[in-house]
Amino acid sequence: MIRINCPFCGERDHSEFSYGGDASVKYPPLDAPAEQWLEAVFQRENIDGVQFETWQHLQGCRMWIVVERDTTNHEIHSVRPAHEGIAQALAESEGGDV
């Protein structure tokens, strides 16, 4: 079982979240040719090790987060809000900097 520490709700079971995909993918503009979209969506590395992933907390705050997870043992190294503005606001409310 994977436990994800949501920055907004605290530690929760992964079943509350929906996997969003590889967070390192840079998607092309909406009007890009189909070949570029094919490459971005389907032609990716299947990483064996640490990768950044997006997850949405569907059964909680509904926020998108970025999880740094090792795919070999499911160990989670870090979790942060997916939107930098929200990450900044959280850091400021906690008295720190991002």
C-alpha positions in Angstrom: 0.0 0.0 0.0 1.3 3.5 -0.9 0.7 6.3 1.5 0.8 9.8 0.1 1.3 12.8 2.3 -1.0 15.4 0.7 0.3 18.9 1.4 -3.3 20.0 2.1 -4.9 17.0 3.9 -2.1 15.0 5.4 -1.1 11.4 4.9 -3.7 9.4 3.0 -4.0 6.0 1.2 -3.2 6.1 -2.5 -6.7 4.9 -3.3 -7.9 8.4 -2.6 -5.8 9.7 -5.5 -5.9 9.4 -9.2 -2.6 9.0 -11.1 -2.1 11.7 -13.6 1.1 10.6 -15.3 4.7 11.6 -15.7 5.2 15.1 -14.4 8.3 15.7 -16.5 6.4 15.6 -19.8 6.3 18.9 -21.7 3.2 18.9 -23.7 3.1 20.7 -27.1 0.8 23.7 -27.9 -2.8 22.8 -28.6 -2.4 23.5 -32.3 0.7 21.3 -32.7 0.8 18.5 -35.3 -0.6 15.2 -34.2 2.9 13.6 -34.4 4.1 15.9 -31.6 1.1 14.9 -29.4 1.6 11.3 -30.2 5.2 11.6 -29.0 4.3 13.5 -25.8 1.4 11.3 -24.8 2.4 7.8 -25.8 6.1 7.6 -26.6 7.8 7.9 -23.2 10.4 6.1 -21.1 9.2 3.5 -18.6 11.5 4.7 -15.8 12.9 2.1 -13.5 13.8 4.2 -10.5 12.9 7.7 -9.2 10.5 9.8 -11.2 8.2 12.7 -10.8 4.4 11.9 -11.2 1.3 14.0 -11.0 -1.6 12.8 -8.8 -5.0 14.3 -8.0 -6.5 13.9 -4.6 -10.0 13.1 -5.8 -11.3 11.8 -2.5 -10.0 14.7 -0.6 -9.1 18.3 -1.4 -9.1 17.6 -5.2 -5.8 19.4 -5.6 -3.1 18.2 -8.1 0.3 17.3 -6.5 3.7 16.2 -7.8 5.0 13.1 -6.1 8.7 12.0 -6.4 8.4 8.2 -6.2 10.8 5.3 -6.8 9.0 2.9 -9.2 11.1 -0.1 -8.0 9.9 0.0 -4.3 7.2 2.7 -4.3 9.1 4.8 -1.7 8.0 8.4 -1.8 10.8 11.0 -1.6 8.8 14.2 -1.8 5.4 15.7 -2.4 4.5 19.2 -3.4 1.6 21.1 -5.0 1.6 20.9 -8.7 0.9 24.7 -9.1 3.9 26.8 -8.1 1.6 29.7 -6.9 0.0 27.4 -4.5 3.3 26.0 -3.3 4.5 29.6 -2.7 1.4 30.4 -0.8 1.7 27.3 1.4 5.4 28.2 2.1 4.5 31.7 3.1 1.7 30.6 5.4 4.2 28.3 7.1 6.7 31.1 7.5 9.2 29.7 5.0 10.3 30.2 1.4 10.1 27.8 -1.6 
